Amino acid sequence: MRTIGSKGEVTQGMLREAGVRLIAEHGYEAVTLRMLAKEVGIQAGSLYNYIANKQEFLFDLLSSIIHDNVDEMVAALDGLTDPEERLRAFVRAHIIFHTRRKSEVFIGNMELRSLTPENFEAVRRLRDAYEAILAEILEDGAKVGRFRCDDVELAKLAILNLLTGIATWYRPDGRYSIDELVRRYTDMTFALLRAETAVSV
């Protein structure tokens, strides 16, 4: 996405928010650049000062979501060395991100199919880098006997599917607070790994 100074950055932020809303509601294929321009109150022709084309907009949106997710996860794990502490921190950070930005997570999962093959591969590599963070935690825990995990890849996928699914049903006014969800999902994650130590904190 193009950058043209502070006013342009504000407009780009508005375009991003509008794009998330429109794509989550209508799907990428149904959203036009004219719709996007109207949503933020600019002329359709002016949109090209900020966006080269619709595909670039989607790619920038999806890749930025993953970058933000990785950055928050790296910060959450900073300074932690114990595999169990790192896994607890991973569960918490993943749930917080996926409930706070559930619309972005939704389109990030649903609209991968709308990327060109080249852009899809680039986003897939970013997702692989995020998943590798969890895989490393599981491998370290298994090596020191804290987790019973004879297939790290399978365990990684099972845990990610378990945690990411929250974004499809979570509501801020639901019966569970974020802290309670973190506690319960941490218990389930550790049970999946058959960890013997106490898991709730």
N, C-alpha and C positions, 0 to 999 in steps of 0.2 A: 504494500500500500504506500502511496506517495505521501511525503511530508512537506508542508509549505508554510512553516512558521507556527507560532502559538495559536493563531486563529484557526489555521488548518488542522492543528492537532486536536482542538476542541471539536471541530466538525468531524474529524476521523473518529473520535470517541463516540459522537452521536451516531455516526454511520454504523459503527460496530454494534452499539446497543440496539439500534433499529434493525440491523441485519439479523441479530440473534432472535429478536421478537418475531420478525416476519418469517424467517426460515423455520423456527419452532412451530409456528402456527400453520403455515401453508406448505412447507417443504421447499427445498432449494429450487427445483424445476419450475415451480409456480411463481416464484418471486422474480420480479423484473427490476432492472435498475431504475426504471421510472417510478415504481412503487417505493423503492428505497429513497430516492430523491424527495418524493412527496412526503415521506414519513419524517424527514428531518427539515423540510421546508426550504429546499434549494431547487434551482432549476435543473432539469435533467441533464442539460448540456454541461452544467458546472460540475457534475459528478465526476467527470473525467479528469478534473484537477486532483482528485483524491483516489480514484480507482481506475486502473487500466482496463479491466474487464471483469465480468461476473465471476469467472473461474479464479482469477487472482484473488478476488475478494474472499471467496470461500476458502481458498488455500491459506491465505494470511490469517483468517479467522480461526480455522481449525488448528493450525500450527501454533498460534499464539496461546490458545487454550492449553495445549500440552506443555508449552514452555512455562506457563504460569504454574501449572500443576507440578512440574519438575522442580521449579524454583522453591515453591512452598515446601515440597517434600524434603529437599536438600537442607533447607533451613530447619525443619523439624527434627531431622536426624543429626544435625551438627553436634559434634562432641560426644555422641553416644557410641559405645563400643560393644556393650553386652547385647547379644542377639535378641533376648527377650525384651529388653528395653527398646531396642530398635523396632521390633515388630509391633509393640504397643504404640510407639510413636507413629509408625507407618499407618496402622489402622485408624488412629485418631486423625491424622492429617488428611488421609484419603477421604474419610467420611465428611470432615469439615468442608473440604473443597467441593465434593460432589453434592452436598446438600445446599451449600451457599450459592453454587453456580450451576444448578441442576439444568437449566435451559441450555446452557452452553455444552454441558456434558451430553445432553440428549442429542443435540445436532452434531456434536463431535462423533458420536457413535452411529447415528442414522445416516449422515451425509457423506461418509467416507466413499460410498458408492458413486457419488456425484463428482468425485475428483477425476482428473485425467490420470492415466496410468503413471506418468512421471510424478505428479503431485501426490498421488496415493502412496507411491513408494517412499517419498520423502516424509510424509506424515507417519507411515508405518515404522520408519526408522526411529522417529521421535518417540512413538509409543513403545517400541522395543527397548529404548534407553530407559524409559520410566519403569517398565516391567523388570528390567535387569536390576533395579534397586531392590525390589522385593526378592528376586531370585538370589541375590547375594546374601541377604539376611537369612533366607532359608538354608542356603548352603552352609553358612557359618554356624548356624544353630545346629544343623545336623552333624557337622564335623565334631562338635564338642559334646554331642549327646543330649542337647537341650530339646531338640525336636526329633521326632521319629518320622523321617521323611526319606523314603527310598526312591522317590521320583519327584525331584524338585520342580520340573517343568509342569507336571500335572498338578502339584500342590499350588504352584504359583497361579495357574489358570483358575483353579477352584476358588482360591481366596479372592482374586480380583473379581470374578463373577459374583461372588457373595457380597463383596463390599460395594461394587459399582451399582448393583441392582437397587440400592437404596434411593438413588437419584430418580428412579421411575415412580416411586410412591410416596416419598417423604413430603410432608407438609409442616410448615412451622407451627400450625395450630393442632397438630396431631397429638396422640396420647404419649409420645416419647420425646423427651428433650434430647438435644444432641449428646449431652454427657451420658444419658442413659443408653442411647443407641451405641455410643462408643463402648460402654461397659459390656453390653450384651454381645456386640459383634466381636469384641476382643475375646470374650469367653468362647464364642463359636469358632473363631479362628484358631485359638490355641487347642481347642478340643479336636479340630480337624487334624492338627499336627500331633495329637496325642501327647502333648507336653504334660509333664507330671507336676510341675510347680503350680502354686496358686496363680491364677491368671487375672482375676479382677483386682483393680486398684482403685 
